[in-house]
Amino acid sequence: MQPRPGVTPALARFVVDTRWEDIPERARHEAKRALLNFFAVALAGCRTEPVELALKTLAEFSGGRQATVIGRDERIDALNAAFLNAAGANVFDFCDTHLPTVVHPTAPLAPALLALAELRRVSGPELLAAFVLGFEIECRVGLAVSPGHYPRGWHITSTCGVFGSAAGAARLLGLDADRTVWALGSAATQSGGLCECLGWPAKSVSVGNAARNGLLAALLADKGFAGPAEPIAGAQGFLAAMGEPPVWPALTDRLGETWEVTENSLKPYPAGFVIHPVLDCALDWRRQHPGAQVARIAVRGNPLLLQRTDRPNVATGREAQVSLQHAVAAALVLGKAGLEQFTDACVDHPEVRAMRQRIEVASDPALSTIAAEVDLWTADGAKHSVSTKAARGSTANPLTDSDIESKLTDEARSWRADHDVRPLIDAVWTLDRSDDVSTLAGMTVPR
């Protein structure tokens, strides 16, 4: 790859020079929706075993109580709070998805910004601007290495998310363009994450690191910790090391004219987004045929569906979240696709186990990642066909604002029935009128 000097400085200048007034209202609103969704999924994951173990481990080495651990009474230093909140938000695969890249952009980004907001005074518009800009950087870097990066085995949420957290934190810290380049350099050298870890607690390590390392990169740059002039597009920079032919226009074309946050999708189900169109089909059919006995199922989806989720034999709830066979089987047997359907108990459910073995899968490049076709044969020999071109939660078929509010309310109550998150919801919707967001993360803790 031939180096292209000036790419990282151009991105850095964009982060530094973009004014709040330059960000369109739709992008601002999508940022609020993403933050509400983040709080929902972070509350869902805040007491899971991976978070419990990580908190127990990190607390032994942390002397600070600077920042909130979402949904919990414990406080910890800001860097480790960013780690824990990112890991918790992503643990159930319930977080948002930028469909053009399949980056989960908010999980590594929001925790870094929220932790920093507890260290220094930050206004709502400042938080939202940093969020939108960090989102833009991580997704543009993701677009530059797509579509080959993720199928090669890189966990793109982690490898590209660290650029978003670094850029967003640099913006909140008020770094100039040179120091923002340094922050992106320190982020680039810490980029990592493997898809082999999907379905295991180890996945949470790289997502947590993306938040913590991006925040650390910005804090280091703030103190004068220097980096290379072209960490992204240099001769031995991030793009060269990834081994993919870069999509150069994705990095800077129409920068400031289009906004990647408007391409964000929010999940109704806690599973890999490529499974969602299949789940829509299965659930819709089950509602229309509540008593039917299913003898065989044939699923057709985008090649990514098979690459990531063709897992008929799963042993744990974590694995089930990236198994299309389990998701479809649970939906057909139980008529639901919530957190309870992606547990060890559901994996061992006799009827669900049997249904998994009746599912055939096939790849069709003509289908998009948000589309699917499903044929079902019932015990009487009848064939039923159902399909969708746009999964629920995708930008073509988005969740409503009230859907997101309900998701947050439901997940808050999953740990404590009387946990009232209405003040948090109201605070997020009015962020553009807030002069101090230091208490925002703390509003997730039940009182």
N, C-alpha and C positions, 0 to 999 in steps of 0.2 A: 504494500500500500504506500502510495506517495503521500507524505505529510502535507497538511493544508494549514499553514500558520494563519492564525487569526480567528479560527472557529471558536475556541474557548473564550478569547477576549470579547468577541461579539456577543456571546451568550451572557458573559459577565456584565457587559455594558447594558444589555437589555434588563437584567435583574436590577441594576443600580438606577437606571434612568427612567424606567417606567413609573409613571405617576398613578396614584389611585384613580384620578379622573380618566386615565387612559384605558382602564379596565371596564369593559361594557357591563351593563346591568345583568345580562344573562350569565356571564361568567361569575359575577359576584354571587348570584343566587345559587348557581351550581356548586360554588364553594361552600355555601351554608348547608346545602343538602348533603354534600360529602361529609361535612363535619358532624352533622346529626347522625348520619349513618355510621361514622367512625365511633361515636360514643355508644351507639347501640351494640356494635360488634365487639368493642372493647369491654363493655359491661358483660356481654355474653361469655367472653373468654377470661375474665379477670380472676376467676377462682378455679380454673382448670389445672390439672396436674402439672403441665409444663410451666405455667406461670408460678404456681406454688413452689416448685423445685428451683426455678430460676431466682425467685425472690429470696428463698432461704439461702441459696448459694451467694448471691450478690450482697445480701445484707451483712454477711460476715466481713466484707471488705469495704463497706461504705460507712463513713462516719457522719454523713450529711443527712439532713431531713429537709432538703430544699424543695422537693417537688412531689406532686400527687401520684400515687399509683391508682389508676382509674378504678373506681368502684370499691376501694379498700381504705381502711383507716391508716394503714402503714404509709409512711413517707420515706423517701430515699433521696440520694443525690440526683441531680438533674440528668446526668448522663445515663445512669442506670434506670431512672424513671422512663426516659425515652426508649430504652431497650425493652423494658417490661411492657409498656403500653403498646409498642409496636408488635411485640410477640403475641400479646393477648388479643389484639385486634385481628390478627391474621390466623390465629390458631384453628379456628373453625372454617376457614375458607369462606367466610361470610362477608368479607369486605368488598369494597367497590372494585371495578375492573375497567381499565381503559382498553376497550375491545380491539383497537387497531394493533396494540402491542401485547395484550394480556398482562400488562403491569397492574398490580394492585397499588395504586399511587398514594392513597391516603395513609395506609398503615405505616410506612416508613417516614412520612412527611409530617403529619399532624403531631405525633408525640414529641418530635424535636422542637417544634414551634411552641407547643403548650408548656413544655419544660422550661424553655427560655423565657416564656412570658411570666413564669413564677420567679424568675431571677431579677427581672427588670421591668419597669412599667411599659406596657404595650397597649396601644389602643385597638379597638375592633377593626377599623379600616387597615391599620398596619398589619394585623394578624391575617386578615383576608387577602391583602395584597401579597404578602409573603407566601401564603398558601397557593394562590393562583400562579405565582411566578415559579415557585419550586415545582409545582405540578407540571408546568410547561417544560421546564428543563428536563426533568426525569423522563417525561414521555417523549420529548424530541430525541433524547439520547436513545431511548428504547426504539423509536421508529428507525433511527439510523442503523441499528443492528438487526432489525427484523426483515424478513420473517425467519431467518436461520438461527438466531441466537437461542431462542427458547427450545426448539426441538433438539438442538445440539446438546442440551442438558444444563444450560445456565438458568438459574432461577431468576428471571428477569426483574421480578419485584425487588429483589435484593441487590442485584448488580447495578440496576439503574436507579432504584429508590434512593441510594446513598447520594446521588447527584441532586435529587430533589430536596432532601433534608439539608444538605450543605448549602444549596442556593437559597432556600427559604430562610435558614438561620442567618446566612450572610446578610440577607436583606433586613431582617429584624435587628441585627447588630449594627446596621448602617455602614457596612464595609464599602470602600471605594472599589472601582473596577479591578485594580491590580490585586487587592487582597481577596476579592471574590474569585479571581483566577486561582490564587493560592489555595483557597478553600476547596475549589473544584479539583485541584491537583491532589490535595490530601485525601479527598473523597475518592478520586479515581484509583489511587493506590490501595485503597481499602475495599474496593468493590469485590464481591464474591457471593456465592450461593449456588447450590446444586439441586437440580430437580430430582435426583436420586433420593433426596431427603423428604420429598412430598409424601404425605401420609404418615409421617413420623414426627415426634416432638423436635427432632433435630432441625426440621424446617424452620422452626421459630428462632433459631440462633441467628441465621443470616438475615432474617427480617428485622429482628431486634438490633443487630449490628448496623444495618442500613440506617436506622434512625439515630442510634448513638454515635456512630462513626461520622455521619454527616454533620451532626451537631458539634462533635469534637473538632472536625476539620475547620468549621467556621470559627470556633473559639480560638483555635490555634492561629488561624490567619489574623484574627483580631489582635493577637499579641505580637504579630510580625513574623510568624512561622511561614517561611517562603516555600514556593513550589515552582514547577516548570512553567514556561510561558505557554505551552500548548499541550496540556495533559490529556485532552480528549482526542485531538487529531494529529498529534505528533508522530514522529517516525516509530517510536516505541510506546505510544500512548494507548489509551483504552481501546480505541477502535482497532488499531493495529494488532493489539494483543488478543482481541476476540476472534480474529481470523475470519471475519465475515466481510464481504465487499460492502463498504458503507453506502447507505442511501444518503448521499451528501445533501440533497435538497431538504431532507427532513429536519436538518439541524437549524437552518436559519431562514429558509424561504418563508416569506409572509410573516415573519416574526413580529408580533404585536398587532397583526391583522386577524389571524385566526387564533383560537384558544382551545387547547387540548382538554381543558376541564369540561367543555361542552360536549365532549365525546365520552363522558364517563357513564358507566352503567352501575346500578345499585341492585344488589341481589335480594330476591325474595326467599331463596333457599340457601342453606349453609353447605354448599358443595361447589366444586369447580364450575365456572360459568359455562363451559362448553357442554355441561350436562343439563343445563337449565331448559333448553328447548325440548329435550327429550322428556324431562320431568313435566313440563307444561302439557305435552301430549298425553303422557300416562295419567296425570291427575285429571285432566279434562275428560278423558275417556272413562275413567273410574267413576267420576261423578255421574256420568250419563248411564253407566251400566253397573250399579252398585252390587248386584248379586251375581254377576257373570263369573264363570270359572274360566280362567285363562290357561290355555294349553301350550301356547307358543307365542313368542314375540320376536319380531325382526326390526332392528333399529338401523337407520341409515343417517349418517351425519358427516360433518366436515372431517377431513383427515386428522385434524388436531384432537377431535373427540376420541379417536382410537389411540393416538399416540400417547395421550395423557391419562385416559380413564378406562381403557379396556382391561379391567381387573375383575374377572369373575370370581376369583377365590380370595376373599379378604378375611382377615382374622380379627380386626379391631375397628372401632368406630372411626379412628383417624384415617385408616386406609379407605374406609367406606366413603369418605367425603370426596375421594377421587376415583370412585368406581361407578361407572354408568350402570353396570349390572345390578349392583346393590341399590342404587338410587331408584331405578325403575321398579325393581322387585318390591322394595318397601312402599313405594307410592301405590303400586297395584294392590298389594296385600292390605295395607293399613290406611290408604287414602290420604296420607299426609307426607310432607317432606320438610319437617322441622328438625330442630336439634335432637329430639328424642329418636328420630329415625336414623341418626348417624352416631349411634352408641354401640358399645360392645354387646349390650343386651339385644339390640335389634339385629346386629350381624348374626347372632346365634338363634334368632327367632326361626323355628322350624319351617314355617310357611314361607318366610322370606328366603331362607336358604334354598328351599326347593324351587322357588320362582327364579332365583338367579340362574339356575341351570337351564332354564327354558328360553334364555335370551340369546339371540344371535345378533352380531353387529357387523356392519359393513361401512366402508368409507366411500364418500362421494364428493369429489372436489368441486362439483357444481353447487354444493350446499355451503352457505356461509356458516360461520361459527355460531350464529344465533338462530340457525334454522335446523330442522330435523324432520324426518319422516319415520313413522312407526306403523307397522302392520301387526295386528293381534288376531290370533285364532282362538276362538272359544271352544269349550268342550263339545259343543254341538256341531263343530266343523265350520262354523261361519267365520268369514274373514272380515276384519274391521280395519280401516285405514284412517289414520289421523296425522296431521302435519302442522307445522307452524313455520312462518318465515321470519318471525321476530319474537324472540323469547321475552317473557315478562322481565322488566328491569332494564332491558337494553334501551339504547337511545331511540330506537324506532318504536318502542313500546314501554315507555318509562313508568316507574313507580310514581305515584302522586306524592305531593308534599305530605298529605295526611297519611299515606302508606308508610312513609319514613318515620313520621311521628309515632305511629302505632308500633312499628318495629322497635323503636327506642323504648317506648313505654313497656312493651312486652318483655324485652330483654332485661330491663331494670327490675321488673317484678319477678323475674325467674329466680333471682337469688333472695329477694326480700319482697313480700307481697305488698307492703305499704310504702315502697320506695317511690316517692312522687318526683318525677323528672320534668314536670311542667315548667318550673322555673328555668331549668337548663334549656328546654326547647325554646322558651321565649327569649332567653339570652342569646341563643344562636341566631334566631331570626332577626334580632335587633343589633347584631354585632356592628353594623356600619354606623350605629349611633352611640357606641360605647367608648369611653375614654380610658378604660382599664379592664383588661381581661384576665387579670391574675387569679381570679377566683373561679374561672370557667371550669377547669379540670376538677376542682374541688367540689363542684356542684354534682358530680357523679357519685359522690360518697354518701351512702344512706345515713341519715341523721336520726 
